[in-house]
Amino acid sequence: MRLGRAFFCFAICVAAASVALAKPAADVHRTATAVDERYNHLHSLQAEFTEIYRGSGTERTESGTLWLKKSGQKKPGKMRWEYRSPTEKLFVSDGREVWFYVPGDRQARKMAARKLDDLRSPLAFLLGKTKLEKELRGLSWAPDVSPLTAGDVVLRGVPQWWAERVGELLLEITPDYRIARIVIGQVDGSVTEYRLQEQKDNVQVPDERFQFAPPEGVETVEGDLGP
């Protein structure tokens, strides 16, 4: 009888442990789905951003304003990164062409959006096309990573489209399912982090803001956009 009771108690403990282990996976799914739902219903987004790069013994911090706007179903969305600090520069795409320009330079760099291999480029697909569990292999909690803000959670995964370049991608998610931080760890050991603050949904932003015409006297150079 005692052996039977002991086995019963053991079975209960195993079942409880199985439920405890299964719950986080279910929560990850619910969290990822809720993030998808939030961004897939947006037409545009404005946010203040901070970009931090660490690698090769250096660290660089830049900041400015980001605008995203939904595009056609098969096209990347429109995006405009206006860097203000420490140097003014512009990174802008209308979904077809991408431009990078530093005011005062004699050259503006340009390339086709479909050829863009830039750490900022996934955000162009954020609105209307988000599917975290499909895009990030092995999506799970990252309990070893502290969120910047109490109450946020951090997810970890490997982007399918960048597996040869990116070893890990972290997403900090707020209680209302916004992406507050993106940390991209590359296989070369460098880390690029984007922090998104003051997010504003469905702001009125004209398409012209995502177009660029080089100032008079500025040469257009096609190819790599650089940093």
C-alpha distance (Angstrom), angle and dihedral (degrees) to the residues before:
residue distance angle dihedral
M1 . . .
R2 3.80 . .
L3 3.81 89.6 .
G4 3.79 89.4 51.9
R5 3.79 92.0 50.4
A6 3.79 91.1 47.4
F7 3.79 91.4 51.3
F8 3.82 90.4 47.6
C9 3.80 91.7 51.5
F10 3.80 90.3 47.1
A11 3.81 90.8 51.4
I12 3.82 90.6 50.4
C13 3.81 90.8 50.9
V14 3.80 92.2 49.2
A15 3.79 91.1 49.3
A16 3.80 91.7 48.7
A17 3.79 90.8 49.1
S18 3.81 90.3 49.9
V19 3.79 90.9 52.7
A20 3.80 91.1 47.8
L21 3.79 91.0 51.5
A22 3.80 93.5 45.7
K23 3.81 95.0 48.8
P24 3.84 97.2 69.9
A25 3.81 90.5 52.0
A26 3.80 89.9 52.2
D27 3.81 90.5 47.2
V28 3.80 90.8 51.5
H29 3.80 88.9 53.5
R30 3.80 92.6 49.2
T31 3.79 92.2 46.5
A32 3.81 93.2 48.4
T33 3.81 91.4 47.3
A34 3.81 91.6 49.5
V35 3.83 91.1 51.1
D36 3.81 89.3 49.6
E37 3.80 90.8 50.6
R38 3.81 93.4 50.2
Y39 3.79 96.9 51.1
N40 3.79 98.1 34.7
H41 3.80 89.9 61.6
L42 3.79 94.4 52.7
H43 3.78 124.2 96.9
S44 3.80 95.7 -169.9
L45 3.78 140.7 2.4
Q46 3.80 135.2 -162.0
A47 3.80 123.3 -166.0
E48 3.76 142.6 160.9
F49 3.78 109.7 -119.2
T50 3.77 138.9 -161.6
E51 3.79 117.4 -161.4
I52 3.80 117.9 -161.3
Y53 3.80 123.2 -173.8
R54 3.80 123.8 -169.5
G55 3.79 121.3 -179.4
S56 3.80 145.9 109.8
G57 3.78 90.2 26.5
T58 3.80 94.1 -57.0
E59 3.79 135.8 103.5
R60 3.81 125.6 -159.5
T61 3.80 127.9 -174.8
E62 3.81 123.4 -167.6
S63 3.77 133.1 168.2
G64 3.77 142.8 -172.1
T65 3.80 143.9 117.8
L66 3.80 127.6 -51.3
W67 3.81 127.7 -158.8
L68 3.80 123.9 -170.8
K69 3.79 126.1 -174.7
K70 3.78 129.9 -174.4
S71 3.78 117.2 -110.1
G72 3.81 135.3 -175.2
Q73 3.79 119.8 -44.7
K74 3.81 94.3 -103.8
K75 3.79 97.3 37.9
P76 3.78 131.1 77.9
G77 3.77 112.6 -108.2
K78 3.77 125.4 -102.8
M79 3.79 118.4 -94.3
R80 3.77 138.8 -179.2
W81 3.81 124.0 -169.2
E82 3.80 112.5 -169.4
Y83 3.79 108.7 -170.0
R84 3.80 113.9 -158.8
S85 3.80 104.4 166.6
P86 2.95 135.7 87.0
T87 3.84 89.1 -11.3
E88 3.79 131.0 7.5
K89 3.78 114.4 -116.7
L90 3.78 138.3 146.7
F91 3.80 132.2 -134.8
V92 3.81 110.8 -179.1
S93 3.81 138.3 164.9
D94 3.80 133.6 -178.8
G95 3.82 91.2 -165.4
R96 3.80 93.1 -94.1
E97 3.80 104.9 52.4
V98 3.78 131.8 27.7
W99 3.80 123.6 -152.9
F100 3.79 132.7 -168.5
Y101 3.79 119.1 -168.5
V102 3.79 137.3 165.8
P103 3.82 111.7 -156.8
G104 3.78 109.9 -112.0
D105 3.82 94.9 25.2
R106 3.78 119.0 123.0
Q107 3.79 92.6 -135.6
A108 3.80 136.1 55.8
R109 3.79 117.6 -162.1
K110 3.79 122.2 -138.5
M111 3.80 138.6 -179.4
A112 3.81 140.6 161.8
A113 3.82 113.1 -84.9
R114 3.81 91.0 -131.8
K115 3.81 89.9 61.3
L116 3.78 95.1 47.9
D117 3.81 114.5 124.0
D118 3.78 99.3 176.3
L119 3.80 131.4 134.7
R120 3.81 89.4 -123.0
S121 3.79 94.0 54.5
P122 3.86 100.0 84.8
L123 3.80 89.7 64.7
A124 3.79 87.9 64.6
F125 3.82 87.3 68.7
L126 3.81 95.4 45.0
L127 3.81 100.8 96.3
G128 3.79 113.6 70.4
K129 3.80 95.8 -7.3
T130 3.80 106.2 63.2
K131 3.82 116.4 136.0
L132 3.78 107.0 154.4
E133 3.80 98.1 179.7
K134 3.78 91.2 51.3
E135 3.79 96.6 45.2
L136 3.81 99.3 40.2
R137 3.79 115.6 59.4
G138 3.81 115.5 -143.6
L139 3.80 94.1 10.7
S140 3.81 108.5 -167.1
W141 3.79 144.7 140.0
A142 3.81 117.8 -71.2
P143 3.83 100.7 -148.1
D144 3.81 91.0 167.2
V145 3.82 91.6 63.0
S146 3.80 117.7 78.5
P147 3.81 115.4 -140.1
L148 3.79 118.2 -126.0
T149 3.80 90.2 -126.0
A150 3.79 127.2 43.1
G151 3.79 111.2 -111.8
D152 3.80 94.6 31.8
V153 3.82 122.0 112.7
V154 3.80 129.1 -145.6
L155 3.81 125.5 -136.9
R156 3.79 126.3 -163.3
G157 3.80 130.7 -155.8
V158 3.79 145.2 136.4
P159 3.83 116.8 -109.1
Q160 3.79 110.4 -120.9
W161 3.80 93.2 -143.6
W162 3.82 94.4 50.8
A163 3.80 104.7 36.1
E164 3.82 91.4 126.5
R165 3.81 92.0 51.5
V166 3.81 106.8 28.9
G167 3.78 121.5 54.7
E168 3.78 96.4 -174.9
L169 3.78 141.4 2.4
L170 3.81 123.0 -160.1
L171 3.80 125.1 -162.3
E172 3.79 122.5 -166.0
I173 3.80 109.2 -152.5
T174 3.81 124.9 -162.4
P175 3.84 123.8 -140.6
D176 3.82 88.8 -99.5
Y177 3.84 89.8 52.6
R178 3.77 100.2 -106.2
I179 3.80 120.9 145.0
A180 3.79 102.5 -117.8
R181 3.79 98.7 170.8
I182 3.81 138.5 17.3
V183 3.80 119.1 -164.9
I184 3.81 116.7 -170.6
G185 3.79 116.2 -165.5
Q186 3.79 111.0 -165.9
V187 3.79 124.8 -153.2
D188 3.81 90.1 -114.8
G189 3.80 89.5 65.0
S190 3.80 97.4 -105.1
V191 3.80 120.5 127.5
T192 3.81 128.6 -153.4
E193 3.78 118.3 -168.4
Y194 3.79 129.0 -168.4
R195 3.80 120.4 -165.4
L196 3.80 116.5 -166.7
Q197 3.80 118.5 -158.4
E198 3.81 136.0 171.6
Q199 3.78 93.5 21.8
K200 3.80 114.5 -167.3
D201 3.79 120.0 -164.8
N202 3.80 125.7 -139.2
V203 3.79 97.0 -3.4
Q204 3.79 117.6 177.5
V205 3.78 105.4 -104.5
P206 3.84 121.8 161.7
D207 3.81 120.7 -130.3
E208 3.80 88.7 -120.4
R209 3.80 89.1 72.5
F210 3.81 88.7 68.0
Q211 3.79 94.0 53.4
F212 3.76 127.2 83.8
A213 3.80 135.0 -161.7
P214 3.81 117.5 -173.7
P215 3.81 113.5 -116.7
E216 3.77 117.3 -107.1
G217 3.79 111.2 -74.0
V218 3.83 94.2 20.7
E219 3.80 115.3 123.0
T220 3.81 120.8 -136.4
V221 3.82 114.8 -131.9
E222 3.80 118.9 -170.9
G223 3.80 120.2 -148.4
D224 3.80 138.3 49.2
L225 3.80 112.3 20.5
G226 3.79 95.6 -151.9
P227 3.83 124.0 -150.8
